[in-house]
């Protein structure tokens, strides 16, 4: 399995746009066969920080996920509405 954490920082003025796109990703992703877990969190102290915790069956499933239209839609808004490029951490469960 693949364990992934993604940290996304929205520009304050675009927080609602980013949140809407992220929630759309949750809806679509949870329908994917290779998805085991896909949870969206929001920072307690900074409401512009969002964190995904994801578990994927395999690399092939994650690759297919990254080709979905809702991921592409998020990518289109990322340059203008995020403070920085999302940080992605691939980890192994110990």
C-alpha positions in Angstrom: 0.0 0.0 0.0 1.0 3.6 -0.5 0.6 6.2 2.3 0.5 9.8 1.2 0.2 13.1 3.0 -0.4 16.3 1.1 -0.2 19.8 2.6 -1.9 22.6 0.8 -1.8 26.3 1.7 -4.5 28.5 0.2 -4.1 32.2 -0.2 -6.5 33.7 2.3 -8.5 35.5 -0.3 -9.1 32.2 -2.2 -9.7 29.9 0.8 -13.3 29.2 -0.2 -12.4 28.4 -3.8 -9.6 26.1 -2.8 -11.8 24.4 -0.2 -14.6 23.8 -2.7 -12.1 22.2 -5.2 -10.7 20.0 -2.4 -14.1 18.8 -1.3 -14.9 18.0 -5.0 -11.7 15.9 -5.0 -12.8 14.0 -1.9 -16.2 13.2 -3.5 -14.6 11.9 -6.7 -11.6 10.1 -5.1 -13.6 8.1 -2.6 -15.3 6.4 -5.6 -12.0 5.2 -7.0 -11.3 1.5 -6.7 -7.7 1.8 -5.6 -8.6 4.3 -2.9 -8.6 2.9 0.6 -8.7 6.2 2.6 -8.9 9.8 1.6 -9.4 12.3 4.4 -9.3 16.0 4.2 -8.3 18.0 7.3 -8.0 21.8 8.0 -5.5 23.5 10.2 -6.8 24.3 13.7 -4.7 27.5 13.9 -4.5 28.4 10.2 -7.8 27.8 8.3 -5.9 28.3 5.0 -3.9 25.1 5.6 -5.4 21.8 4.4 -4.0 18.3 4.8 -4.9 15.2 2.9 -4.2 11.8 4.5 -4.4 9.1 1.8 -4.0 5.4 1.5 -3.8 3.7 -1.9 -3.8 0.1 -2.8 -0.9 0.4 -5.2 1.1 2.8 -7.4 -1.1 2.0 -10.5 -4.1 3.2 -8.6 -2.4 6.4 -7.4 -1.2 7.1 -11.0 -4.8 6.6 -12.3 -6.0 9.0 -9.5 -3.6 11.7 -10.7 -5.2 11.5 -14.2 -8.7 12.2 -13.0 -10.5 15.4 -14.2 -11.0 16.7 -10.6 -7.3 16.5 -10.0 -6.6 18.4 -13.2 -9.2 21.1 -12.2 -7.4 21.5 -8.9 -4.1 21.8 -10.7 -5.5 24.6 -12.8 -6.3 26.8 -9.8 -3.2 25.9 -7.9 -0.8 28.4 -9.5 -3.0 31.4 -8.7 -4.8 30.4 -5.5 -2.2 28.6 -3.4 0.6 30.2 -1.4 3.1 27.6 -2.6 3.3 24.3 -4.4 1.6 21.5 -2.3 4.0 19.4 -0.3 3.6 15.7 -0.9 5.0 13.1 1.5 5.1 9.4 0.5 5.6 7.3 3.7 5.8 3.7 4.8 3.8 2.4 7.7 6.0 1.2 10.5 
